[in-house]
Amino acid sequence: MAEQNHRVQRINLTRNLTKPNAYAVALDSEFKDVAFNEERASLNKGHWRQLVFKCAEDKAVDVEIGTGAGMHFAYQAQKEKDRFIVGLELKYKPLIQSIRRVHASGQRNAAICRFHAFDLDLLFEKNEINNVFIHCPDPWTSPRKPQNRVVNRSMLNQIYDMQRPGSFLEFKTDSREYFLWAAEEIKATKYHVEFKTNNLYKDGGRYFENNFQTSFEKIFVDKGTEINFIKLIRT
């Protein structure tokens, strides 16, 4: 088992909750084998295939950073039944909703953890994961705090090293400001840009055809907001 890293994490610990709600309780009871709090999740570092998914080392393990209510998370688990996926989510309710959606579809190829994206190095070893999905994260435009944005050069370089060669990273956002800022950050990384557009629904081609629209994304599309999209390749 991986040695636990005792660096202080960026979020409060579940065990310190004075009045845990039903979702926080479910995290460490009903779903404890596939849903992990901040402390239990880091114990899987380097061993997600062996300890959680009980699969061979050559099996693909993808990651979704910020599952929200889990619509894309469940879709991905159902679509790619021969792959495994780990979700990250901070809020207890959507975290449990996400894993419940997967199980409702009959799939058992997913796990989820309450973990901050900026602590990703406490969760995965180098060369441990495959594809990464970052869809509509908080744009941090008001107040202007770009240092809190997940898609930045430091984070991307960390993720690059955690991914296996040939894997991809998808970033999708309704915030043009965030997307343009991130595009400059991406230039300082080792990723190869496979495709990039400021309007996925108009100019996305096959990337639009393969796009899964969540209800959250639909809200912005219905308002006429253009969806920005980029696909990066880990060479």
Buried (B, 14 or more C-beta within 10 A) or exposed (E): EBEEEEEEBEEEEBEEEEEBEEBBBBBBEBBEEBBBBBEBBBBBBBBBBEBBBEBEEEBBBBBBBBBBBBBBBBBBBBEBEEBBBBBBBBBBBBBBBBBBBBBEBEBBBBBBBBBBBBBBBBBBBEEBBBBBBBBBBEBBBEEEEBEEBBBBBEBBBBBBBBBBEEBBBBBBBBBBBBBEBBBEBBEEBEBEEEBBBBEBBEBBEEBBEEBBBBEBBEEBBEEEBBBBBBBBBBE
